Every structure is written in structure tokens, then in C-alpha cells.
Amino acid sequence: MAQKYVYSFGGGKADGNESMKNLLGGKGANLAEMAGHPDLALPVPPGFTITTEVCTYYYENKRKYPDGLNEQLEKALKKVESIMEKKFGDPDNPLLVSVRSGARRSMPGMMETVLNVGLTERTLPGLIKQTKNPRFAYDSYRRLIMMYSDVVMEKAAGIEPERDDSGIRKQLEKIMHGMKKQKGVENDTDLNVDDLKKLCGMFKQRIKEVLKKEFPDDPKEQLWGGIGAVFSSWNGKRAIAYRRIENIPDEWGTAVNVQSMVFGNMGDDSATGVAFTRNPGTGDKNFYGEYLVNAQGEDVVAGIRTPAPINESSKSEHNAALVSLEKAMPKAYKELFDIQKRLEKHYRDMQDIEFTIERGKLFMLQCRVGKRNGPAAVKMAMDMFKEKFITKEEVVGRVSPSQLDELLHPILDPKAEKEQKPLAKGLPAGPGGATGMVVFSAADAVAWAEKGKKVILVREETSPEDVEGMRAAKAILTARGGMTSHAALVARGWGKCCIVGCGAIEIDHERRIMRVGSTTIKEGEWLSLNGSRGNVYEGSLPMIDPGQENTVLLDFLKVCDSIRTLKIRTNADTPEDAKRARIFGAEGIGLFRTEHMFYGEGTEAALFLLRKMIVSETAEERRSACNELFVHVKKDIKGTLAAMEGFPVTIRLLDPPLHEFVPKDPQQQAQLAKSLQISREVFDKRAAALHESNPMMGHRGVRLGVTYPEVTEMQVRAILEATAELLQEKKKVTPEIMIPVVCTVKELDDQYTLIDRVYQEVLKKYGVKKIPHLVGTMIEIPRAALTAGEIARRAEFFSFGTNDLTQMSFGFSRDDIGGFLPDYLNKSILPDDPFQTIDQDAVGELIKIGIERGRATRPDLKVGICGEHGGDPSSIAFCHNVGMTYVSCSPFRVPIARLAAAQAVLAARAKQTVKKTAKKGK
């Protein structure tokens, strides 16, 4: 049998279904499901889908199509003609179609669409005869000319406009704007049939002048041109940029959906709209959406006209005066309301739907799982769980780590907001708060952000071409557009602070300013946005961390905890850090860095004593300094242990190179010399002696303890005495002493002798028989991972220091990778930044070897990681799969780690199910 490239849908039947997204793309699979599933059988205009396999073939064979595609397309087109009782290209009774993209994952606005394909000078009279509406026919024709010239004749042909405003679409829009101005009207709908006829002629003339080609007047040429343009758009700039941001593989390709046209621009009894079965901005269980009378679908998303609400719950102060669909077209609304309920029940998730009403009759053009911001995702998941709509496993799968991260992002300080009147107000399209400098183009947003500047991108409305600038900006502000506009849709998907439809702002691109009434904001000046309320403020308002009173979030994390097996600890260096981490659900501290207690508020005295110890030359001087320092170290450790009562605290002994602590300030140097009773000259010699050519591989970690045993002794005594005192206060505390930068078990042998002596002395001092504690090591050197079996003879736990392990495995200095790593990622030399995501091919192998050999010696060996990777979802999944006990991350990443650990369990279960199924031969 010949390979099937074209799948039909319509007339209550479909060749495909929702499970075929990889082949038919998300849009094609859902069209087939809506049209052909017996529980749905919705009013879907008939059409067909050209598979993603054709896209793959197209790029592998110099943009040629496979044999047999044309014949299959003609056959599918005849089916559509039969259902619609019209014929494509017929002068008396023409069938018109749309040509749309459809990747397996939604890429809103990133690829191309062409509407009204098949409309030519020859078929125009037939459309007028069918509809008895010449104005509608010419409005549809001018739309086709605008879209086709832009999508097929310019972009797909690889023609790059010299400037942003010199593309063919922009030029045609200027012509139309000029006509509206000449006629003294505001909206496209105010132009009459003669105006539109004249526009079509002017458009064709401009196309010929600019693109050096005639606009095609053959329906089949238009159809194949549209199909080729959609396939070409898969590798368009904005689609590639979006795939990089969303980690969508290049090899997936897109399908093409060809569907018979239904028209929302046939008059006041026609409309088009976008709706969501629940509010995508808040998660509330309200049918929510917008529509436009006498319009086509692109008008709603483009934000050119302010859309009206579909019902009362969709109203805002910006569209409150507009008539809702529920009141304007009650019969069509009731049908739409019933369909949206059926769709959500069928898919068991919130749906984003597109619809058209043609002369009072409702048609469904698309449905897909709706994009939502983080707060809405958590609320919807928990609501559906409480409604017994989904299982707890599905709850965990419904929220991505990046969405959860949105709930933990800073917001504008409410106190500061109360004291300042908003400059303007728009629609709250993306959550949280942001402050930044104003820029007016996507290119500037990218350029300024690359220089480390915080920017807010301000536009009339955004288009898919702005995607890289939207990503680079801290927030997005648009003058036009509703909650279903491009800016709102993309920002919501990314969880980016965004305000749309802020009609009070007026942008002057030439002068690089924006005006709000009498206030002028220049490029580079600061604005503050509250994306949750839609408020815009002049200047830079202070930001605060979000409150911990979000009960929905806490309930959601409890569901995650009921599934995960991996423990989540935090990296914390002060009692305050420990308290914050506990609020976020940390189950202990995986990394307490003793050196960090010497920086921050109120640490001047302790830092002075540490420096005194470092520049001491004799053991006697060093011991004297350690004795003075002991009080400070013990106090901080005791406070942290108390704050984390009931959970383990891993305390890393002093690790960084000593020269880092030598003061640069001459006054501080003089003060240290005086305290040590040495001259400045002697001090300078001692400081110079601490300098190392490669300090990260020099005199640090366990090497300090070996050469200066009094340094280890002071720290261990502080830990054990603090523990003994807390135990006497009836507090349950468990310190874990971690020796860093170990490369051989003999280093541990040396340190354990010292630690055991101090332990016995502390037992005697406090008159106790036992002080619960563990002694272990940090595995951060490849040699340590390879000799882990030997090291585990001494070490009671391993904590993989993945930052240094990555550094030593790759031979990359993590402080100097900025000069080359971006190129490595752009050229796909490396798939990810290895300091963000564990490199499983090599670093991961070292970790696996370390765990296997360590547990072969000590089966009950506790194992965790404490590098930056502890908060990275894919690294957490790896840690779960290799049998780690815990991961440790920064306090604010703890909730994300709790979710990622639960998702790792579900992924492992799914993988196991696939294996079992494959084993059975199914």
C-alpha cells in the first residue's frame, strides 16, 4: 500500500483522532477528534490534514513533495467538495479554503496561515452570487491578497524587507489606513464595496512593484503556494526562535490543515471568536472569551479591534460597554456554551477553542489544551482534582516547573502601589510584577537585555516577529489587543508579566517616546507593571517576594509530596535562610557553607577574626585566632541547627581558597597587621604567599584540614558543642559533617582521627554518652567518584558537588565560560549548559559509578547532590533514577524541586509501563 499522507475529516467522519498528534499535529488531530468522535460529532467545517511526515520529506528532498501526494490531496479535496456542495475553483459555486499550520505542540502565531484561498477574479462573481453580499466578497478578497502576498510571496520566497515597516503587509496596511483616513472612517468595516474594490486593485499594483510578481489568479496555484508557505514557515526565524525557547525539536516538523472556509465577516449576524473553558489568567471555573462581529479569526488575535466579551464573566472595564455574544446572539451562544462543556469533559482539561458564526450558524474551527499562567495552572489542577475530574498523578502532570516558578516570583510592593497612582491601566494578561527601562522594538529589547539591562517592551500590539524581544524583556505592555491577543497568549504561556489593551498609551516610534495624557516617557526611562491587576506605574517601584499564604499552592505541593520519594533539602548559610526554606517545605539542609557566615549584616567581627586566622603564620597564632573565632562559628551553627530542628543539616567545612578572604582595603590590612603584632611589610609577604596560580585546584577544602588541623578542630568542636547544647534543650538536631575536595580515602583517615578525638572531648565536657552525627564527604573530583568504594569505608554519606565535578570533567572554568558556551549551545555542540543541567553522558556516569561503588561498600550510604543542579527539573529526574536519597537547592527552588521529584516518579512509572508492554509484544 502507498503511504498515507492526507487524512480527511468532516461530515461526522474522520480518518484520524486525537491520539495521532505526532503525525497530524495538534490542530489536525483535534479537528479529527471533534469531527469524527461519536461522543462529539461537532459542527466542524470539512477538510484534510497533510502529515508531518511530508514536512520531513520536504526538507530532506530540497523542498520537493513525495510521489502520490497530489493524487491523495485531489481525492481529499473532492470529499470536501461533496460535503459542502461546492467546487474549488468553480466560477459559479466556488469552494474557498484556509491553509493553516499545526505542529504537535502549540506554537501560537509562530507559523503561517492563509484564509480565503481559491478566491480569484474568476470566482469572485460566484461568491457574490452565493452570498448576495458584494461587500463581503471583496473584503474576503482583500484579506487573501494581504495574507498571501505576505506569507507566500515574501516570507516563503525568502525575501527580507530592508526595514521592519517595509514588508509588503505593512505597505498594504498603510494603503488601507490612508483610504480610511481619506474617507474619514476608523474601522475596516466602515469601508464600502467600492472602497474595497479599489483597494484590491491598489494592493495588486503595489505587490507587482515591490515583489516583481503578479498576484496569482489561479486557485490551485494559491493552494499549493499556501501549503509550501506553511512548510517553509517551520524553519522561519520566529518559529526557530520559539522552538529554542520552548525546547521543541527541529525534527518534529509541522502538518498542514486545509479546511473549507466559513465566514465571520458576512455581516452583523456573523462573528468570530476565541474562548477558554476556564479563565486562563486566574483559573476560575468560568467560560471566558472574546469575539468580534463581522470579522475573520485573524482580527481577534491581531488586536486591531477591541473584541467584545462572550458573556458577563468575560467583561472588564475595557469592554464593559460592548454587547456580549450571550446577548447579541443567544442561540449561537447557548450552542457554544454546551459544546465547551462537552469538550472539557471529553479532554478532561481546560480547552482553548476557536469558533466562527456564519449567518447565525456556529462552526468549531479548533480546540486544544489551553495555555495558562502558573497561578491558573495550579488552581485548575487542584479544582479538577476536587471535582474528581482528574487523579492526583494527573494533578502533578498538569503544572510545569516553570509555571510553578511563577508563583514564587517577586511582585510590586503593595505598600508602594498604594502610595502611587497608576499612570495607566490595561488588561492583566501575565502574572507578577516587573520593573524595567522602556524600549519600543523587539531588537532593542534583545540588545539591551544582552548588556544586562532590565527592559519593558512597549508596542501598539505584538506580532510573532517580536518573539525574541518578548522573551528578552522583563515584561510586555501593549496599547491594543485583548486577553486573546498574540501578546497575551504568548506571555501567558511563558508566565511573563504582561499588560495588554492599555488604550491610554500613545507611542511615537520616530521620537522613541510614549505619552499617557500629559505625561511623556522616553526610551530608557523606568516603568513598573503589575501584571496581575493591569496597573502601569511611572518609575521603578520596589519589589517583594510573594507571600506564603497561598493555600492552593500549599495543597498542590502536598499532592506532590504524596507521590515523590526523593527528599528535598536546601542550601542555606544562616538561620534566616533555614527558616525561609522550611516555609517552602525543605526537609533539611544539604549544604551549609561555613565560609558564608562571614559575609552579610553583623559579620564584621567574625570576618576580621577569620582573616586573622588566615594570615597567621605559626600554628600558635592560628590556634589563638581559631579560639577567638570559635564563639562566632558555634553561635551561627547553633542557630541554623535550631531553625532546622527535626531535620538533618549538612555542614561543609571551610572550603574556598584562603586568598579570597584577604582584604583589599589598605586600612583593613593595617588593622589586621596591628592585631597580629606584625609590620605591614610582613603582612604583605604573608598575603602574597597565599596567592595561587590555580586556586580552585589549590590549597582548599580537606587540604586546609590536613595542613592546618586546628582549623578542622575548631569547626568540628563548634558543630558538636552546638549540637550537645541543643540536645540538652530537648531539641532534636542531626548535624552531618562534610569534608570537601577529597580525592583519596587517606585524607579522610587523617581527618577522622582528629574528629574522633574532638568528639570524645565534647562528650566528656557535656557528660553525655552520644551526640548523633554523621561524617561524610563531598564527591566533586572525578578520582573520588572512581574510588568511591574505598572512600565509603570512612564516609557515612556522599554529597555530589556537581558544580566542581562538572568543571573538572569538562575542563571548563565555570567563571570563564561566557566567552564560548553561548556558541556551543547555538551550534548544538552541547545540548544544554552543563552547569545548569547534569551532563548524563560523562558527569552522570561518574555519579552512577560513585553511587554503585559506594553502596557496594556501605549499603545504607546516604547520597545527595548540592550543586546548582539540585533545582533543575531534568537533573532532579536523573537523581531519582540513579537512586539518590535527596537533592539540595536554594530555598526558592524547593517547591519546584518538590514538583520535579514527583514528576520524576511518574516518568519512571510510565517508562516501566512501556517496557512491560514492549516485553509482552504489544
Disulfide bonds with the S-S distance in Angstrom:
none
